[in-house]
Amino acid sequence: MRTFNLKTLSFFVLIAFFISFSSFLEPCYARKGGNKQHWRKKQKGYGGDHRRSVREDSYITPEETAVTLGENSGGVSNVFNVLDYGAKGDGKADDTKAFEAAWAAACKVQSSTMSVPSGSVFLVKPISFSGPNCEANIVFQLDGKIIAPTSSGDWGSGLLQWIEFTKLKGISIKGSGVIDGQGSVWWSDSPKYNPANEATYSSLDDSALRFYGSDGVSVTGITLQNSPQAHLKFDDCTNVQVSDISISSPGNSPNTDGIHLQNSQNAVISATSIACGDDCISIQTGCSNVNIHNVNCGPGHGVSIGGLGKDNTKACVSNVTVRDVQMHNTLTGVRIKTWQGGSGSVRNIMFSNIQLTEVETPIVIDQFYCDKSNCQNQSSAVAVSGVNYVNIQGTYTSEPVRFACSDSSPCTGVSLDTIELKSVDEGKQLSDPFCWEAYGVLKTSTVPQIDCLKNGKPSTITHSGSSDSSC
């Protein structure tokens, strides 16, 4: 029995030896499992010394395998660099066609990136990056600098913008780059600016960057400066996100709004610094669900809703929140302005946690807005209701509060809570608060005392073509 066991054991050891030796002679193949190794015998003449050992010559990493598969399947990069399409980037040559070509390529690829690299300056004439036939979620990666032409012949006539993105789904502009409108050449053609007369139109009515008819728009990180007029516009857009950008032009540059919203819904503007010659942020008709917070404004004209209702038009703005904003050396702080003769409504507005330094008039509702020397008196007006002011504090240089509301459509639902506005001349009140046909409630005592606000609601309201329901 012992002999049988020894012979049996020797037999199994011998079989195991042959199996092991046999497997050593066989080629190695990739095996299934979580810790794969990839082996491939190179063909003679394919590179390297084919006489080297199989292990040194044939090991292919998973990364190399992926690259090889991409090459064999004709894989294409989703990054389209304008330099690869002929852009010079020297600030002198016209790079417009290179930008158009790079966009045409990026447009065809979902989630692609059009790259404007750092270290170069690109001269680009008026250009439109257009859909709606483009794929979704394109990124315009701006790390270099784009400059506008300064010759009027390069602009043509009738344009509304210099750089436009239109009818796109999911478009993002991001990076550390600069868009420079070189607007000073146009500002010099404008009438001398007078704060009492905002009709200071330049010979060029163009914004630097405009988005039109797009959904899912994001602008982050970039700098816009010296636009001929408005720096950043959103027209007929939804789901807009603006954050961590800088906008800059001189305080005396005419009509250079920072951010302009019109007919756009669900917009968030945050962590942004704006210095300009007009409204830091302008909210026009057709806007709703707009949230503005953590913005630094000045110089400029503050944050404005309007002007609305010009030329007897209907205007509708609702659900706007402006909070945690700092303003310095601005014409106004938070303002609602409407033209006589308009219709529609402004409602559900919140201004909160606004810190002001040397602002001419911090709080304004003006239903008699007029940007020229003489405007005709009209009875109808855009209705203003549900406007809340909470924790508005700082210094003013002219008038602390001005509520100039319509006789036919008084302002209603105005509430004031924790208002503390002091004259820059310490101990001297430059002007009393002004109210006309403004109704609402003082939730706390105010500085200065605002006793001109009427309690409750007006006994009768003659809207004359203006009502909340019209929106």
Residue, then its C-alpha position, 0 to 999 in steps of 0.5 A: m500500500r505504501t509502494f502504491n502511494l509512493k508510485t501514485l504520488s510520483f506519477f502526479v508530480l511528473i504530470a504536473f511538471f509536464i503541464s507546467f513546462s508545456s505552458f511555459l512554451e506556449p505564447c501568452y494571451a490576454r486573460k479575462g479579469g480585473n488585472k489584465q495584461h495585454w500581450r501582442k507579438k510585434q511584426k518584423g519591421y514594425g519598429g524596434d528590434h524584433r530579435r529582443s525577447v518576447r516579454e520586452d518586445s511585446y508588452i502593450t499597456p491598456e493605454e497603448t491598446a486604447v490608442t491603437l483602437g482609436e487609430n484603427s477606428g479612425g477616432v477624431s479629437n473633439v478639440f478644435n484649436v483655431l491655430d490649426y485652422g490658420a489663425k495667426g494670433d499676432g493681433k494684426a492678421d485677420d483671423t475671422k476665417a480661421f475662427e469660422a472654420a474651427w467652429a464649422a468643425a466643432c459644430k459637427v461634434q457633440s460636446s466638442t471644444m473650440s479652443v482659443p489658446s493663451g499667449s496669442v491675440f486674435l483680430v476678429k471681425p463681426i462673426s456669428f457662431s450659429g446653430p441650430n444644426c450644431e450638436a449640443n454642449i459645445v465649449f468655447q474655451l477662451d484663454g487667449k485674447i480676441i480684439a475687435p477691428t477699429s475701422s468702421g469699414d470692417w464692421g459694416s452697417g446694421l449689426l447688433q453685435w460683434i461676436e454672436f452665438t445663436k440658436l444653440k443648445g448647451i453653449s459654454i464660454k469659459g477660460s481666463g481669456v479676454i474679449d476686447g471691443q476696443g470701443s474708445v474709437w467709437w465713444s469719441d464719436s458720441p455726444k458728450y455724456n450727461p447723466a440727466n440725458e441718457a440719449t447718448y448714442s454712439s455711431l455704432d450700436d453694437s454689443a461685444l458678445r451676444f447670445y440669441g435664441s439659445d438654451g443652456v448658456s454658460v459664461t464663466g471666468i472670462t474678461l470683457q472690456n471696452s465694448p462699443q456699447a453693451h458688453l454682454k447680451f442675452d436675447d431670447c435665451t433660457n437657463v443662463q448662468v454667468s459667474d466669475i467674470s469681469i466686465s470693464s470700461p470707463g465710467n464715462s463710456p456711453n451706453t456701455d451696459g455690463i450685462h443686458l437681459q431681454n426676453s430671457q428666463n431662468a438666469v443666474i448672475s453671480a460672483t461678477s465684477i462690473a465697471c462700465g458707463d451705463d447699467c451694470i445689469s439691465i433687465q428688460t421686457g420678457c425676463s422672469n426668474v432672474n437671480i443676481h447675487n454677489v456682484n460688485c458694481g461701479p462705476g456705472h448706473g447700478v442694477s436696473i429693471g427697464g426702461l420698459g414700455k417705450d413707444n407705447t409697447k407692452a412690457c412684462v418682468s417678474n420674479v427678480t431677486v438682486r441680493d448681496v451686491q456692492m455698489h460704489n460711485t454709481l448713478t443709481g443703486v437699484r432702479i425700476k424705470t418705465w416710460q409713460g404710455g406703456s402697458g404690462s407689469v413689473r412684479n415680485i421684485m426683491f432687492s436685499n443686502i445691498q451695500l452702497t458707497e457714494v451712490e447718487t440715488p440708491i433707491v429708485i422707481d421712476q414711471f416717468y422715465c425719459d432719456k431726452s429733454n422732452c417727453q409727452n405726458q401720457s396716462s397709461a403706464v407699466a404697472v409696478s407691484g410687489v417690490n421689496y427692499v431689505n437691508i439697503q445700507g450705505t451713503y448717497t450723494s444726491e437723494p436717498v429714495r425716489f418713488a415717482c409713480s403714475d397717477s393712473s397706475p400707482c406703485t403698490g405693494v412696496s415694502l421697506d425693511t432695514i433701510e439706512l442711507k446716509s449723506v456723504d456729507e456727514g450730519k447733513q441730509l442733502s435731500d428728503p426722500f421723494c414719493w408720488e403715488a407710491y403705496g406700501v408698508l414700512k416694516t421697520s424704522t428707516v434712515p432717513q425717515i421715509d414718511c412719504l410712502k402711503n399705507g395700504k393700497p390706492s382706493t381706485i386704480t385706473h390702469s388705462g391699458s395697463s394691468d398685471s393680468s395683461c402679462 
